[in-house]
Amino acid sequence: MTKDIYVVIGGVIGLLIGVMLMNGYNSVIGHPRVAAEARMGYVLTAERSALETKLALEEKRRITAERVSADHANKLAAATKQIQADMARLEQENADYEARLNEAGRRCELDADDINWLRKP
């Protein structure tokens, strides 16, 4: 019977030593590795979230730039059309004025060089 008690005590001591070794392994090797892997997962998640936010911001900027560019292109087309209409109107006014001068028997023989010379201070 005393042998049985020693066997039980040895089994309990062996079990305690096994639990202590397992606990020591977990605290020294297991938990830090798991914690590092968890942190790495959080870092990757945070980086992905930051990149998705940055991508969304760049997409919003691109769309805004396209809208502004299209708006400016429309304004440029309208301004060009207005300038062409004004130039055509001025050419017609000049032609009408020259026709009235010819009917009156007068002519304006100034050319661009003469006008530039008159504009000099």
N, CA, C and O atoms as CSV, one atom per row, in Angstrom:
chain,resi,resn,atom,element,x,y,z
A,1,MET,N,N,0.793,-1.170,0.000
A,1,MET,CA,C,0.000,0.000,0.000
A,1,MET,C,C,0.853,1.258,0.000
A,1,MET,O,O,0.505,2.255,-0.633
A,2,THR,N,N,1.961,1.205,0.707
A,2,THR,CA,C,2.829,2.367,0.678
A,2,THR,C,C,3.406,2.578,-0.707
A,2,THR,O,O,3.693,3.702,-1.119
A,3,LYS,N,N,3.570,1.465,-1.419
A,3,LYS,CA,C,4.046,1.628,-2.786
A,3,LYS,C,C,3.016,2.345,-3.632
A,3,LYS,O,O,3.366,3.161,-4.485
A,4,ASP,N,N,1.763,2.050,-3.406
A,4,ASP,CA,C,0.695,2.686,-4.180
A,4,ASP,C,C,0.640,4.192,-3.914
A,4,ASP,O,O,0.368,4.976,-4.823
A,5,ILE,N,N,0.895,4.587,-2.691
A,5,ILE,CA,C,0.884,6.011,-2.347
A,5,ILE,C,C,2.042,6.709,-3.048
A,5,ILE,O,O,1.897,7.825,-3.547
A,6,TYR,N,N,3.183,6.045,-3.078
A,6,TYR,CA,C,4.324,6.643,-3.752
A,6,TYR,C,C,4.073,6.752,-5.270
A,6,TYR,O,O,4.501,7.709,-5.916
A,7,VAL,N,N,3.410,5.808,-5.787
A,7,VAL,CA,C,3.074,5.852,-7.223
A,7,VAL,C,C,2.105,6.993,-7.482
A,7,VAL,O,O,2.261,7.734,-8.453
A,8,VAL,N,N,1.119,7.139,-6.632
A,8,VAL,CA,C,0.147,8.226,-6.803
A,8,VAL,C,C,0.844,9.567,-6.620
A,8,VAL,O,O,0.639,10.486,-7.413
A,9,ILE,N,N,1.670,9.688,-5.575
A,9,ILE,CA,C,2.398,10.943,-5.337
A,9,ILE,C,C,3.326,11.225,-6.516
A,9,ILE,O,O,3.428,12.369,-6.959
A,10,GLY,N,N,4.001,10.202,-7.028
A,10,GLY,CA,C,4.877,10.390,-8.190
A,10,GLY,C,C,4.100,10.809,-9.422
A,10,GLY,O,O,4.548,11.647,-10.205
A,11,GLY,N,N,2.916,10.207,-9.585
A,11,GLY,CA,C,2.067,10.587,-10.715
A,11,GLY,C,C,1.601,12.021,-10.612
A,11,GLY,O,O,1.580,12.747,-11.606
A,12,VAL,N,N,1.224,12.436,-9.399
A,12,VAL,CA,C,0.775,13.817,-9.196
A,12,VAL,C,C,1.933,14.773,-9.418
A,12,VAL,O,O,1.779,15.805,-10.071
A,13,ILE,N,N,3.107,14.424,-8.867
A,13,ILE,CA,C,4.286,15.288,-9.065
A,13,ILE,C,C,4.642,15.347,-10.549
A,13,ILE,O,O,4.980,16.416,-11.056
A,14,GLY,N,N,4.571,14.225,-11.245
A,14,GLY,CA,C,4.844,14.206,-12.684
A,14,GLY,C,C,3.839,15.060,-13.456
A,14,GLY,O,O,4.188,15.784,-14.388
A,15,LEU,N,N,2.585,14.948,-13.035
A,15,LEU,CA,C,1.550,15.761,-13.667
A,15,LEU,C,C,1.796,17.244,-13.422
A,15,LEU,O,O,1.650,18.055,-14.337
A,16,LEU,N,N,2.168,17.604,-12.198
A,16,LEU,CA,C,2.469,19.007,-11.880
A,16,LEU,C,C,3.681,19.500,-12.668
A,16,LEU,O,O,3.678,20.616,-13.187
A,17,ILE,N,N,4.700,18.677,-12.752
A,17,ILE,CA,C,5.891,19.071,-13.532
A,17,ILE,C,C,5.507,19.239,-15.000
A,17,ILE,O,O,5.961,20.179,-15.652
A,18,GLY,N,N,4.677,18.339,-15.526
A,18,GLY,CA,C,4.216,18.461,-16.917
A,18,GLY,C,C,3.424,19.743,-17.134
A,18,GLY,O,O,3.620,20.424,-18.141
A,19,VAL,N,N,2.535,20.082,-16.210
A,19,VAL,CA,C,1.746,21.314,-16.320
A,19,VAL,C,C,2.659,22.523,-16.244
A,19,VAL,O,O,2.481,23.487,-16.988
A,20,MET,N,N,3.653,22.474,-15.333
A,20,MET,CA,C,4.593,23.606,-15.207
A,20,MET,C,C,5.417,23.776,-16.479
A,20,MET,O,O,5.640,24.897,-16.937
A,21,LEU,N,N,5.873,22.645,-17.050
A,21,LEU,CA,C,6.637,22.734,-18.304
A,21,LEU,C,C,5.779,23.281,-19.438
A,21,LEU,O,O,6.238,24.110,-20.223
A,22,MET,N,N,4.527,22.817,-19.525
A,22,MET,CA,C,3.628,23.307,-20.571
A,22,MET,C,C,3.330,24.795,-20.382
A,22,MET,O,O,3.310,25.556,-21.349
A,23,ASN,N,N,3.103,25.199,-19.148
A,23,ASN,CA,C,2.857,26.609,-18.848
A,23,ASN,C,C,4.091,27.449,-19.165
A,23,ASN,O,O,3.984,28.542,-19.721
A,24,GLY,N,N,5.257,26.929,-18.806
A,24,GLY,CA,C,6.503,27.643,-19.126
A,24,GLY,C,C,6.701,27.789,-20.624
A,24,GLY,O,O,7.090,28.854,-21.103
A,25,TYR,N,N,6.432,26.710,-21.372
A,25,TYR,CA,C,6.546,26.780,-22.831
A,25,TYR,C,C,5.589,27.826,-23.400
A,25,TYR,O,O,5.967,28.635,-24.248
A,26,ASN,N,N,4.340,27.798,-22.920
A,26,ASN,CA,C,3.344,28.754,-23.429
A,26,ASN,C,C,3.734,30.187,-23.104
A,26,ASN,O,O,3.579,31.070,-23.949
A,27,SER,N,N,4.240,30.441,-21.889
A,27,SER,CA,C,4.566,31.826,-21.552
A,27,SER,C,C,5.839,32.303,-22.225
A,27,SER,O,O,5.956,33.491,-22.524
A,28,VAL,N,N,6.797,31.421,-22.474
A,28,VAL,CA,C,8.070,31.845,-23.069
A,28,VAL,C,C,8.020,31.802,-24.591
A,28,VAL,O,O,8.515,32.717,-25.249
A,29,ILE,N,N,7.441,30.776,-25.148
A,29,ILE,CA,C,7.511,30.586,-26.602
A,29,ILE,C,C,6.147,30.761,-27.266
A,29,ILE,O,O,6.030,31.470,-28.266
A,30,GLY,N,N,5.123,30.122,-26.719
A,30,GLY,CA,C,3.821,30.080,-27.385
A,30,GLY,C,C,3.096,31.397,-27.434
A,30,GLY,O,O,2.729,31.854,-28.517
A,31,HIS,N,N,2.874,32.028,-26.287
A,31,HIS,CA,C,2.105,33.267,-26.253
A,31,HIS,C,C,2.780,34.412,-27.004
A,31,HIS,O,O,2.090,35.117,-27.740
A,32,PRO,N,N,4.083,34.640,-26.863
A,32,PRO,CA,C,4.695,35.717,-27.642
A,32,PRO,C,C,4.559,35.503,-29.148
A,32,PRO,O,O,4.357,36.458,-29.897
A,33,ARG,N,N,4.669,34.244,-29.592
A,33,ARG,CA,C,4.531,33.969,-31.017
A,33,ARG,C,C,3.102,34.240,-31.475
A,33,ARG,O,O,2.883,34.842,-32.526
A,34,VAL,N,N,2.140,33.797,-30.688
A,34,VAL,CA,C,0.726,34.028,-31.027
A,34,VAL,C,C,0.435,35.520,-31.007
A,34,VAL,O,O,-0.263,36.034,-31.881
A,35,ALA,N,N,0.970,36.216,-30.005
A,35,ALA,CA,C,0.749,37.670,-29.919
A,35,ALA,C,C,1.385,38.383,-31.114
A,35,ALA,O,O,0.804,39.312,-31.674
A,36,ALA,N,N,2.584,37.937,-31.497
A,36,ALA,CA,C,3.247,38.561,-32.649
A,36,ALA,C,C,2.452,38.306,-33.926
A,36,ALA,O,O,2.314,39.197,-34.763
A,37,GLU,N,N,1.930,37.091,-34.073
A,37,GLU,CA,C,1.117,36.793,-35.256
A,37,GLU,C,C,-0.170,37.612,-35.257
A,37,GLU,O,O,-0.620,38.078,-36.304
A,38,ALA,N,N,-0.753,37.782,-34.081
A,38,ALA,CA,C,-1.976,38.591,-33.989
A,38,ALA,C,C,-1.681,40.043,-34.336
A,38,ALA,O,O,-2.441,40.683,-35.061
A,39,ARG,N,N,-0.556,40.566,-33.806
A,39,ARG,CA,C,-0.179,41.948,-34.140
A,39,ARG,C,C,0.085,42.094,-35.622
A,39,ARG,O,O,-0.292,43.095,-36.230
A,40,MET,N,N,0.738,41.090,-36.212
A,40,MET,CA,C,1.015,41.142,-37.641
A,40,MET,C,C,-0.294,41.170,-38.428
A,40,MET,O,O,-0.415,41.888,-39.421
A,41,GLY,N,N,-1.270,40.386,-37.978
A,41,GLY,CA,C,-2.576,40.404,-38.634
A,41,GLY,C,C,-3.249,41.756,-38.509
A,41,GLY,O,O,-3.863,42.240,-39.459
A,42,TYR,N,N,-3.134,42.371,-37.331
A,42,TYR,CA,C,-3.714,43.706,-37.145
A,42,TYR,C,C,-2.998,44.735,-37.999
A,42,TYR,O,O,-3.627,45.630,-38.564
A,43,VAL,N,N,-1.671,44.605,-38.095
A,43,VAL,CA,C,-0.902,45.548,-38.921
A,43,VAL,C,C,-1.318,45.420,-40.374
A,43,VAL,O,O,-1.530,46.424,-41.054
A,44,LEU,N,N,-1.437,44.188,-40.851
A,44,LEU,CA,C,-1.853,43.995,-42.242
A,44,LEU,C,C,-3.258,44.539,-42.485
A,44,LEU,O,O,-3.525,45.149,-43.520
A,45,THR,N,N,-4.142,44.317,-41.536
A,45,THR,CA,C,-5.507,44.841,-41.667
A,45,THR,C,C,-5.501,46.363,-41.685
A,45,THR,O,O,-6.204,46.985,-42.482
A,46,ALA,N,N,-4.702,46.959,-40.800
A,46,ALA,CA,C,-4.625,48.422,-40.748
A,46,ALA,C,C,-4.017,48.977,-42.028
A,46,ALA,O,O,-4.500,49.982,-42.550
A,47,GLU,N,N,-2.966,48.342,-42.547
A,47,GLU,CA,C,-2.344,48.805,-43.795
A,47,GLU,C,C,-3.325,48.684,-44.955
A,47,GLU,O,O,-3.417,49.582,-45.793
A,48,ARG,N,N,-4.059,47.572,-45.002
A,48,ARG,CA,C,-5.036,47.397,-46.074
A,48,ARG,C,C,-6.123,48.468,-45.992
A,48,ARG,O,O,-6.524,49.033,-47.009
A,49,SER,N,N,-6.590,48.738,-44.789
A,49,SER,CA,C,-7.616,49.761,-44.608
A,49,SER,C,C,-7.097,51.126,-45.037
A,49,SER,O,O,-7.811,51.891,-45.686
A,50,ALA,N,N,-5.856,51.431,-44.673
A,50,ALA,CA,C,-5.270,52.718,-45.066
A,50,ALA,C,C,-5.125,52.813,-46.582
A,50,ALA,O,O,-5.397,53.861,-47.166
A,51,LEU,N,N,-4.698,51.728,-47.218
A,51,LEU,CA,C,-4.558,51.739,-48.679
A,51,LEU,C,C,-5.910,51.854,-49.375
A,51,LEU,O,O,-6.025,52.528,-50.399
A,52,GLU,N,N,-6.936,51.198,-48.825
A,52,GLU,CA,C,-8.270,51.323,-49.418
A,52,GLU,C,C,-8.784,52.754,-49.296
A,52,GLU,O,O,-9.404,53.278,-50.222
A,53,THR,N,N,-8.525,53.379,-48.160
A,53,THR,CA,C,-8.934,54.776,-47.971
A,53,THR,C,C,-8.197,55.683,-48.942
A,53,THR,O,O,-8.788,56.577,-49.547
A,54,LYS,N,N,-6.890,55.440,-49.084
A,54,LYS,CA,C,-6.091,56.251,-50.008
A,54,LYS,C,C,-6.571,56.062,-51.446
A,54,LYS,O,O,-6.649,57.025,-52.210
A,55,LEU,N,N,-6.891,54.822,-51.813
A,55,LEU,CA,C,-7.398,54.540,-53.155
A,55,LEU,C,C,-8.732,55.240,-53.400
A,55,LEU,O,O,-8.959,55.802,-54.472
A,56,ALA,N,N,-9.604,55.204,-52.408
A,56,ALA,CA,C,-10.903,55.881,-52.545
A,56,ALA,C,C,-10.716,57.383,-52.711
A,56,ALA,O,O,-11.414,58.016,-53.502
A,57,LEU,N,N,-9.768,57.954,-51.961
A,57,LEU,CA,C,-9.496,59.390,-52.075
A,57,LEU,C,C,-8.938,59.725,-53.450
A,57,LEU,O,O,-9.344,60.718,-54.055
A,58,GLU,N,N,-8.018,58.916,-53.949
A,58,GLU,CA,C,-7.458,59.153,-55.285
A,58,GLU,C,C,-8.530,59.017,-56.366
A,58,GLU,O,O,-8.538,59.777,-57.335
A,59,GLU,N,N,-9.421,58.063,-56.204
A,59,GLU,CA,C,-10.518,57.886,-57.168
A,59,GLU,C,C,-11.433,59.113,-57.159
A,59,GLU,O,O,-11.874,59.576,-58.210
A,60,LYS,N,N,-11.712,59.631,-55.961
A,60,LYS,CA,C,-12.547,60.821,-55.848
A,60,LYS,C,C,-11.858,62.019,-56.508
A,60,LYS,O,O,-12.498,62.809,-57.202
A,61,ARG,N,N,-10.554,62.143,-56.286
A,61,ARG,CA,C,-9.800,63.233,-56.928
A,61,ARG,C,C,-9.802,63.095,-58.441
A,61,ARG,O,O,-9.939,64.086,-59.159
A,62,ARG,N,N,-9.649,61.852,-58.933
A,62,ARG,CA,C,-9.642,61.632,-60.376
A,62,ARG,C,C,-10.984,62.020,-60.993
A,62,ARG,O,O,-11.034,62.669,-62.038
A,63,ILE,N,N,-12.065,61.618,-60.338
A,63,ILE,CA,C,-13.401,61.946,-60.845
A,63,ILE,C,C,-13.610,63.459,-60.847
A,63,ILE,O,O,-14.144,64.016,-61.806
A,64,THR,N,N,-13.185,64.122,-59.765
A,64,THR,CA,C,-13.303,65.580,-59.694
A,64,THR,C,C,-12.480,66.238,-60.794
A,64,THR,O,O,-12.941,67.184,-61.433
A,65,ALA,N,N,-11.261,65.742,-61.018
A,65,ALA,CA,C,-10.406,66.314,-62.064
A,65,ALA,C,C,-11.035,66.128,-63.446
A,65,ALA,O,O,-10.966,67.022,-64.289
A,66,GLU,N,N,-11.644,64.972,-63.670
A,66,GLU,CA,C,-12.313,64.746,-64.955
A,66,GLU,C,C,-13.473,65.715,-65.148
A,66,GLU,O,O,-13.669,66.251,-66.238
A,67,ARG,N,N,-14.243,65.936,-64.076
A,67,ARG,CA,C,-15.370,66.873,-64.174
A,67,ARG,C,C,-14.880,68.286,-64.460
A,67,ARG,O,O,-15.435,68.983,-65.309
A,68,VAL,N,N,-13.836,68.705,-63.747
A,68,VAL,CA,C,-13.295,70.050,-63.942
A,68,VAL,C,C,-12.734,70.183,-65.343
A,68,VAL,O,O,-12.936,71.198,-66.009
A,69,SER,N,N,-12.022,69.148,-65.792
A,69,SER,CA,C,-11.456,69.177,-67.136
A,69,SER,C,C,-12.550,69.272,-68.201
A,69,SER,O,O,-12.427,70.038,-69.156
A,70,ALA,N,N,-13.606,68.500,-68.036
A,70,ALA,CA,C,-14.719,68.554,-68.995
A,70,ALA,C,C,-15.390,69.919,-68.962
A,70,ALA,O,O,-15.768,70.455,-70.004
A,71,ASP,N,N,-15.539,70.480,-67.770
A,71,ASP,CA,C,-16.142,71.806,-67.639
A,71,ASP,C,C,-15.296,72.857,-68.345
A,71,ASP,O,O,-15.819,73.711,-69.061
A,72,HIS,N,N,-13.977,72.786,-68.134
A,72,HIS,CA,C,-13.090,73.754,-68.799
A,72,HIS,C,C,-13.080,73.554,-70.317
A,72,HIS,O,O,-13.005,74.523,-71.072
A,73,ALA,N,N,-13.155,72.310,-70.754
A,73,ALA,CA,C,-13.204,72.043,-72.194
A,73,ALA,C,C,-14.480,72.640,-72.797
A,73,ALA,O,O,-14.450,73.215,-73.886
A,74,ASN,N,N,-15.592,72.498,-72.085
A,74,ASN,CA,C,-16.850,73.090,-72.572
A,74,ASN,C,C,-16.758,74.608,-72.609
A,74,ASN,O,O,-17.206,75.236,-73.569
A,75,LYS,N,N,-16.174,75.205,-71.558
A,75,LYS,CA,C,-16.026,76.662,-71.540
A,75,LYS,C,C,-15.099,77.134,-72.651
A,75,LYS,O,O,-15.350,78.163,-73.279
A,76,LEU,N,N,-14.027,76.382,-72.896
A,76,LEU,CA,C,-13.102,76.742,-73.976
A,76,LEU,C,C,-13.793,76.646,-75.329
A,76,LEU,O,O,-13.611,77.515,-76.182
A,77,ALA,N,N,-14.579,75.603,-75.532
A,77,ALA,CA,C,-15.301,75.456,-76.804
A,77,ALA,C,C,-16.289,76.602,-76.996
A,77,ALA,O,O,-16.413,77.141,-78.096
A,78,ALA,N,N,-16.991,76.973,-75.929
A,78,ALA,CA,C,-17.947,78.075,-76.022
A,78,ALA,C,C,-17.233,79.391,-76.293
A,78,ALA,O,O,-17.690,80.197,-77.104
A,79,ALA,N,N,-16.102,79.609,-75.608
A,79,ALA,CA,C,-15.342,80.848,-75.820
A,79,ALA,C,C,-14.787,80.898,-77.242
A,79,ALA,O,O,-14.817,81.950,-77.881
A,80,THR,N,N,-14.286,79.779,-77.736
A,80,THR,CA,C,-13.762,79.731,-79.109
A,80,THR,C,C,-14.864,80.020,-80.119
A,80,THR,O,O,-14.659,80.752,-81.088
A,81,LYS,N,N,-16.031,79.439,-79.883
A,81,LYS,CA,C,-17.166,79.672,-80.772
A,81,LYS,C,C,-17.568,81.150,-80.754
A,81,LYS,O,O,-17.867,81.731,-81.798
A,82,GLN,N,N,-17.571,81.754,-79.554
A,82,GLN,CA,C,-17.922,83.177,-79.431
A,82,GLN,C,C,-16.885,84.055,-80.140
A,82,GLN,O,O,-17.238,85.021,-80.817
A,83,ILE,N,N,-15.624,83.715,-79.980
A,83,ILE,CA,C,-14.563,84.498,-80.643
A,83,ILE,C,C,-14.699,84.387,-82.154
A,83,ILE,O,O,-14.555,85.384,-82.861
A,84,GLN,N,N,-14.975,83.191,-82.660
A,84,GLN,CA,C,-15.146,83.025,-84.103
A,84,GLN,C,C,-16.351,83.822,-84.603
A,84,GLN,O,O,-16.300,84.424,-85.675
A,85,ALA,N,N,-17.423,83.822,-83.830
A,85,ALA,CA,C,-18.603,84.601,-84.227
A,85,ALA,C,C,-18.278,86.093,-84.214
A,85,ALA,O,O,-18.679,86.824,-85.120
A,86,ASP,N,N,-17.548,86.550,-83.183
A,86,ASP,CA,C,-17.163,87.964,-83.116
A,86,ASP,C,C,-16.252,88.340,-84.282
A,86,ASP,O,O,-16.395,89.409,-84.874
A,87,MET,N,N,-15.302,87.439,-84.608
A,87,MET,CA,C,-14.391,87.725,-85.725
A,87,MET,C,C,-15.174,87.808,-87.046
A,87,MET,O,O,-14.918,88.686,-87.869
A,88,ALA,N,N,-16.116,86.899,-87.236
A,88,ALA,CA,C,-16.927,86.920,-88.461
A,88,ALA,C,C,-17.747,88.204,-88.524
A,88,ALA,O,O,-17.871,88.818,-89.584
A,89,ARG,N,N,-18.313,88.610,-87.370
A,89,ARG,CA,C,-19.099,89.843,-87.331
A,89,ARG,C,C,-18.208,91.051,-87.643
A,89,ARG,O,O,-18.615,91.933,-88.400
A,90,LEU,N,N,-17.016,91.101,-87.078
A,90,LEU,CA,C,-16.103,92.219,-87.341
A,90,LEU,C,C,-15.653,92.240,-88.803
A,90,LEU,O,O,-15.557,93.305,-89.413
A,91,GLU,N,N,-15.382,91.068,-89.356
A,91,GLU,CA,C,-15.007,91.011,-90.777
A,91,GLU,C,C,-16.139,91.535,-91.659
A,91,GLU,O,O,-15.911,92.245,-92.638
A,92,GLN,N,N,-17.367,91.162,-91.284
A,92,GLN,CA,C,-18.511,91.648,-92.052
A,92,GLN,C,C,-18.671,93.156,-91.908
A,92,GLN,O,O,-18.961,93.852,-92.881
A,93,GLU,N,N,-18.476,93.665,-90.668
A,93,GLU,CA,C,-18.552,95.111,-90.463
A,93,GLU,C,C,-17.481,95.832,-91.267
A,93,GLU,O,O,-17.754,96.880,-91.852
A,94,ASN,N,N,-16.258,95.287,-91.307
A,94,ASN,CA,C,-15.187,95.908,-92.104
A,94,ASN,C,C,-15.525,95.882,-93.590
A,94,ASN,O,O,-15.302,96.860,-94.303
A,95,ALA,N,N,-16.062,94.758,-94.048
A,95,ALA,CA,C,-16.430,94.665,-95.467
A,95,ALA,C,C,-17.538,95.669,-95.794
A,95,ALA,O,O,-17.504,96.309,-96.845
A,96,ASP,N,N,-18.518,95.809,-94.898
A,96,ASP,CA,C,-19.594,96.775,-95.116
A,96,ASP,C,C,-19.045,98.200,-95.139
A,96,ASP,O,O,-19.443,99.011,-95.975
A,97,TYR,N,N,-18.118,98.504,-94.205
A,97,TYR,CA,C,-17.537,99.842,-94.139
A,97,TYR,C,C,-16.742,100.136,-95.412
A,97,TYR,O,O,-16.840,101.233,-95.961
A,98,GLU,N,N,-15.961,99.170,-95.883
A,98,GLU,CA,C,-15.196,99.380,-97.122
A,98,GLU,C,C,-16.134,99.555,-98.317
A,98,GLU,O,O,-15.858,100.342,-99.223
A,99,ALA,N,N,-17.251,98.808,-98.310
A,99,ALA,CA,C,-18.211,98.962,-99.405
A,99,ALA,C,C,-18.816,100.359,-99.388
A,99,ALA,O,O,-19.002,100.958,-100.447
A,100,ARG,N,N,-19.132,100.899,-98.187
A,100,ARG,CA,C,-19.668,102.268,-98.099
A,100,ARG,C,C,-18.620,103.289,-98.553
A,100,ARG,O,O,-18.956,104.271,-99.215
A,101,LEU,N,N,-17.370,103.063,-98.202
A,101,LEU,CA,C,-16.313,103.979,-98.652
A,101,LEU,C,C,-16.190,103.940,-100.177
A,101,LEU,O,O,-16.048,104.985,-100.811
A,102,ASN,N,N,-16.243,102.755,-100.763
A,102,ASN,CA,C,-16.151,102.639,-102.226
A,102,ASN,C,C,-17.334,103.328,-102.900
A,102,ASN,O,O,-17.172,103.964,-103.941
A,103,GLU,N,N,-18.543,103.203,-102.301
A,103,GLU,CA,C,-19.708,103.865,-102.881
A,103,GLU,C,C,-19.552,105.378,-102.827
A,103,GLU,O,O,-20.014,106.096,-103.713
A,104,ALA,N,N,-18.889,105.853,-101.767
A,104,ALA,CA,C,-18.698,107.289,-101.625
A,104,ALA,C,C,-17.485,107.768,-102.416
A,104,ALA,O,O,-17.221,108.968,-102.493
A,105,GLY,N,N,-16.753,106.832,-102.998
A,105,GLY,CA,C,-15.592,107.201,-103.782
A,105,GLY,C,C,-14.352,107.449,-102.925
A,105,GLY,O,O,-13.423,108.127,-103.363
A,106,ARG,N,N,-14.334,106.928,-101.758
A,106,ARG,CA,C,-13.158,107.080,-100.879
A,106,ARG,C,C,-12.571,105.701,-100.613
A,106,ARG,O,O,-13.232,104.671,-100.746
A,107,ARG,N,N,-11.290,105.730,-100.229
A,107,ARG,CA,C,-10.634,104.459,-99.904
A,107,ARG,C,C,-9.743,104.641,-98.691
A,107,ARG,O,O,-9.178,105.713,-98.475
A,108,CYS,N,N,-9.625,103.601,-97.916
A,108,CYS,CA,C,-8.707,103.595,-96.782
A,108,CYS,C,C,-7.533,102.734,-97.200
A,108,CYS,O,O,-7.631,101.508,-97.254
A,109,GLU,N,N,-6.418,103.391,-97.497
A,109,GLU,CA,C,-5.265,102.656,-98.005
A,109,GLU,C,C,-4.232,102.385,-96.926
A,109,GLU,O,O,-3.063,102.149,-97.233
A,110,LEU,N,N,-4.642,102.415,-95.689
A,110,LEU,CA,C,-3.722,102.082,-94.602
A,110,LEU,C,C,-3.603,100.568,-94.500
A,110,LEU,O,O,-4.592,99.838,-94.582
A,111,ASP,N,N,-2.365,100.117,-94.318
A,111,ASP,CA,C,-2.196,98.685,-94.071
A,111,ASP,C,C,-1.712,98.481,-92.632
A,111,ASP,O,O,-1.627,99.448,-91.875
A,112,ALA,N,N,-1.403,97.272,-92.250
A,112,ALA,CA,C,-1.037,96.947,-90.868
A,112,ALA,C,C,0.232,97.679,-90.431
A,112,ALA,O,O,0.340,98.080,-89.272
A,113,ASP,N,N,1.188,97.857,-91.337
A,113,ASP,CA,C,2.423,98.579,-90.990
A,113,ASP,C,C,2.132,100.043,-90.669
A,113,ASP,O,O,2.712,100.606,-89.741
A,114,ASP,N,N,1.237,100.656,-91.436
A,114,ASP,CA,C,0.872,102.058,-91.162
A,114,ASP,C,C,0.193,102.192,-89.804
A,114,ASP,O,O,0.477,103.125,-89.053
A,115,ILE,N,N,-0.680,101.281,-89.498
A,115,ILE,CA,C,-1.387,101.344,-88.223
A,115,ILE,C,C,-0.413,101.147,-87.061
A,115,ILE,O,O,-0.510,101.839,-86.048
A,116,ASN,N,N,0.510,100.221,-87.201
A,116,ASN,CA,C,1.535,100.018,-86.169
A,116,ASN,C,C,2.408,101.271,-85.983
A,116,ASN,O,O,2.767,101.624,-84.860
A,117,TRP,N,N,2.743,101.938,-87.098
A,117,TRP,CA,C,3.548,103.144,-87.007
A,117,TRP,C,C,2.794,104.263,-86.286
A,117,TRP,O,O,3.383,105.029,-85.523
A,118,LEU,N,N,1.460,104.349,-86.540
A,118,LEU,CA,C,0.655,105.353,-85.877
A,118,LEU,C,C,0.500,105.066,-84.376
A,118,LEU,O,O,0.324,105.992,-83.584
A,119,ARG,N,N,0.562,103.842,-84.003
A,119,ARG,CA,C,0.413,103.487,-82.583
A,119,ARG,C,C,1.691,103.697,-81.777
A,119,ARG,O,O,1.632,103.702,-80.547
A,120,LYS,N,N,2.805,103.864,-82.402
A,120,LYS,CA,C,4.060,104.053,-81.673
A,120,LYS,C,C,4.020,105.396,-80.940
A,120,LYS,O,O,3.518,106.381,-81.482
A,121,PRO,N,N,4.545,105.441,-79.717
A,121,PRO,CA,C,4.524,106.715,-78.972
A,121,PRO,C,C,5.511,107.724,-79.543
A,121,PRO,O,O,5.617,108.840,-79.034
